[in-house]
């Protein structure tokens, strides 16, 4: 008895993604090529499970495709798979900590009752803690600004270059690698681009 199978459109619809995403994941090694019937891809139960795993890694786990391929390929060793997952988990935990710190500070700003928030009595401490101002020992901001300018003039190599502050993906806030040609990239990965596309179309899945 022939095992039941579905088309690429049906497989993609199951997870709310575009068929082109499945083709891209396949080219990037995240998915193994499925069996074909008359030249058309046919997805069986095990293929659909593999797609679901890829969705969890790329969309939910926000893994780059290279890492996702290690987890979803089925050929990696347990050690390689666990190391890859651990690396991604550490990255996400770092981002979560950054977002929690940002949310905590915004909650503080929300509670500030001063008519001019720039006069907040704890602002100076926050500037020293959360901005590059903290690298200058001078107490008042005017003196610190002059010292920062002098420090930059004395050490041009220390000045940040444009490529040291890469664009951030609007979906996951990860760095976006500059494109070598064509239009600048807006998203860090095809998965994030797909999420943005679905959000514009009103389909958050």
SULLINPE-V5804 format. One record per residue. N is the residue number from 1. PHI is phi as a letter, one per 20 degrees, with the letter a starting at -180 (NA if undefined). OMEGA is omega as a letter, one per 20 degrees, with the letter a starting at -180 (none if undefined). D_FIRST is the distance of its C-alpha to the first C-alpha in whole Angstrom. Layout:
n->N phi->PHI omega->OMEGA d_first->D_FIRST
n->N phi->PHI omega->OMEGA d_first->D_FIRST
This chain:
n->1 phi->NA omega->a d_first->0
n->2 phi->f omega->r d_first->4
n->3 phi->f omega->a d_first->6
n->4 phi->f omega->a d_first->9
n->5 phi->b omega->a d_first->12
n->6 phi->c omega->a d_first->16
n->7 phi->f omega->r d_first->19
n->8 phi->f omega->r d_first->22
n->9 phi->f omega->r d_first->24
n->10 phi->f omega->r d_first->22
n->11 phi->f omega->r d_first->21
n->12 phi->f omega->a d_first->25
n->13 phi->f omega->a d_first->26
n->14 phi->g omega->a d_first->24
n->15 phi->d omega->r d_first->27
n->16 phi->m omega->r d_first->30
n->17 phi->c omega->a d_first->30
n->18 phi->e omega->r d_first->30
n->19 phi->g omega->r d_first->28
n->20 phi->f omega->r d_first->30
n->21 phi->f omega->r d_first->31
n->22 phi->f omega->r d_first->27
n->23 phi->f omega->r d_first->28
n->24 phi->f omega->r d_first->31
n->25 phi->f omega->r d_first->30
n->26 phi->f omega->r d_first->27
n->27 phi->f omega->a d_first->31
n->28 phi->e omega->r d_first->32
n->29 phi->n omega->r d_first->30
n->30 phi->f omega->r d_first->29
n->31 phi->c omega->r d_first->25
n->32 phi->f omega->r d_first->23
n->33 phi->f omega->r d_first->22
n->34 phi->f omega->r d_first->19
n->35 phi->f omega->r d_first->16
n->36 phi->c omega->r d_first->17
n->37 phi->c omega->a d_first->16
n->38 phi->m omega->r d_first->19
n->39 phi->n omega->a d_first->21
n->40 phi->d omega->r d_first->20
n->41 phi->f omega->r d_first->19
n->42 phi->c omega->a d_first->16
n->43 phi->d omega->r d_first->16
n->44 phi->e omega->a d_first->13
n->45 phi->g omega->a d_first->15
n->46 phi->f omega->r d_first->16
n->47 phi->f omega->r d_first->18
n->48 phi->f omega->r d_first->19
n->49 phi->f omega->r d_first->21
n->50 phi->f omega->r d_first->23
n->51 phi->f omega->r d_first->24
n->52 phi->f omega->r d_first->25
n->53 phi->f omega->r d_first->27
n->54 phi->f omega->r d_first->28
n->55 phi->f omega->a d_first->30
n->56 phi->f omega->a d_first->31
n->57 phi->f omega->a d_first->33
n->58 phi->f omega->a d_first->34
n->59 phi->e omega->a d_first->35
n->60 phi->f omega->a d_first->36
n->61 phi->e omega->r d_first->37
n->62 phi->l omega->r d_first->39
n->63 phi->f omega->r d_first->38
n->64 phi->f omega->a d_first->39
n->65 phi->f omega->r d_first->36
n->66 phi->f omega->r d_first->37
n->67 phi->f omega->a d_first->37
n->68 phi->f omega->a d_first->33
n->69 phi->f omega->r d_first->32
n->70 phi->f omega->a d_first->33
n->71 phi->f omega->a d_first->31
n->72 phi->e omega->a d_first->28
n->73 phi->f omega->a d_first->27
n->74 phi->n omega->a d_first->26
n->75 phi->d omega->a d_first->28
n->76 phi->f omega->r d_first->31
n->77 phi->f omega->r d_first->33
n->78 phi->g omega->a d_first->34
n->79 phi->f omega->r d_first->37
n->80 phi->f omega->a d_first->37
n->81 phi->f omega->a d_first->35
n->82 phi->f omega->r d_first->37
n->83 phi->f omega->a d_first->40
n->84 phi->f omega->r d_first->39
n->85 phi->f omega->r d_first->38
n->86 phi->f omega->r d_first->41
n->87 phi->f omega->r d_first->43
n->88 phi->f omega->r d_first->41
n->89 phi->f omega->r d_first->42
n->90 phi->f omega->r d_first->46
n->91 phi->f omega->r d_first->46
n->92 phi->f omega->r d_first->45
n->93 phi->f omega->r d_first->47
n->94 phi->f omega->r d_first->50
n->95 phi->f omega->r d_first->49
n->96 phi->f omega->r d_first->49
n->97 phi->f omega->r d_first->53
n->98 phi->f omega->r d_first->54
n->99 phi->f omega->r d_first->53
n->100 phi->f omega->r d_first->54
n->101 phi->f omega->r d_first->57
n->102 phi->f omega->r d_first->57
n->103 phi->f omega->r d_first->57
n->104 phi->f omega->r d_first->59
n->105 phi->f omega->r d_first->62
n->106 phi->f omega->r d_first->61
n->107 phi->f omega->r d_first->62
n->108 phi->f omega->r d_first->65
n->109 phi->f omega->a d_first->66
n->110 phi->f omega->a d_first->65
n->111 phi->e omega->a d_first->67
n->112 phi->f omega->a d_first->70
n->113 phi->e omega->a d_first->73
n->114 phi->f omega->r d_first->75
n->115 phi->f omega->r d_first->76
n->116 phi->d omega->a d_first->75
n->117 phi->f omega->r d_first->72
n->118 phi->f omega->r d_first->74
n->119 phi->e omega->a d_first->77
n->120 phi->g omega->a d_first->74
n->121 phi->f omega->a d_first->76
n->122 phi->e omega->a d_first->73
n->123 phi->f omega->a d_first->72
n->124 phi->g omega->r d_first->74
n->125 phi->f omega->r d_first->72
n->126 phi->f omega->r d_first->69
n->127 phi->f omega->r d_first->70
n->128 phi->f omega->a d_first->71
n->129 phi->e omega->a d_first->67
n->130 phi->d omega->a d_first->65
n->131 phi->c omega->r d_first->66
n->132 phi->f omega->r d_first->68
n->133 phi->g omega->a d_first->71
n->134 phi->f omega->a d_first->71
n->135 phi->f omega->a d_first->71
n->136 phi->d omega->a d_first->75
n->137 phi->f omega->a d_first->77
n->138 phi->g omega->a d_first->80
n->139 phi->f omega->a d_first->80
n->140 phi->e omega->a d_first->81
n->141 phi->f omega->a d_first->78
n->142 phi->f omega->r d_first->81
n->143 phi->f omega->r d_first->82
n->144 phi->f omega->r d_first->78
n->145 phi->f omega->r d_first->77
n->146 phi->f omega->r d_first->80
n->147 phi->f omega->r d_first->79
n->148 phi->f omega->r d_first->76
n->149 phi->f omega->r d_first->77
n->150 phi->f omega->r d_first->79
n->151 phi->f omega->r d_first->76
n->152 phi->f omega->r d_first->74
n->153 phi->f omega->a d_first->77
n->154 phi->f omega->a d_first->78
n->155 phi->c omega->a d_first->74
n->156 phi->g omega->a d_first->72
n->157 phi->f omega->a d_first->69
n->158 phi->e omega->a d_first->69
n->159 phi->f omega->r d_first->68
n->160 phi->f omega->r d_first->64
n->161 phi->e omega->a d_first->63
n->162 phi->f omega->a d_first->61
n->163 phi->f omega->r d_first->58
n->164 phi->e omega->r d_first->58
n->165 phi->c omega->a d_first->58
n->166 phi->f omega->r d_first->54
n->167 phi->f omega->a d_first->53
n->168 phi->d omega->r d_first->51
n->169 phi->f omega->a d_first->47
n->170 phi->f omega->a d_first->48
n->171 phi->e omega->a d_first->45
n->172 phi->d omega->a d_first->45
n->173 phi->m omega->r d_first->48
n->174 phi->f omega->r d_first->47
n->175 phi->f omega->r d_first->49
n->176 phi->d omega->r d_first->48
n->177 phi->f omega->r d_first->48
n->178 phi->f omega->r d_first->51
n->179 phi->e omega->a d_first->49
n->180 phi->f omega->r d_first->50
n->181 phi->b omega->a d_first->50
n->182 phi->m omega->a d_first->50
n->183 phi->f omega->r d_first->50
n->184 phi->f omega->r d_first->51
n->185 phi->f omega->r d_first->48
n->186 phi->d omega->a d_first->48
n->187 phi->c omega->a d_first->45
n->188 phi->f omega->a d_first->44
n->189 phi->b omega->r d_first->40
n->190 phi->g omega->a d_first->37
n->191 phi->f omega->r d_first->36
n->192 phi->f omega->r d_first->40
n->193 phi->f omega->r d_first->40
n->194 phi->f omega->r d_first->37
n->195 phi->f omega->r d_first->38
n->196 phi->f omega->r d_first->41
n->197 phi->f omega->r d_first->40
n->198 phi->f omega->r d_first->38
n->199 phi->f omega->r d_first->41
n->200 phi->f omega->r d_first->43
n->201 phi->e omega->r d_first->40
n->202 phi->n omega->r d_first->41
n->203 phi->c omega->a d_first->37
n->204 phi->f omega->r d_first->38
n->205 phi->f omega->none d_first->34
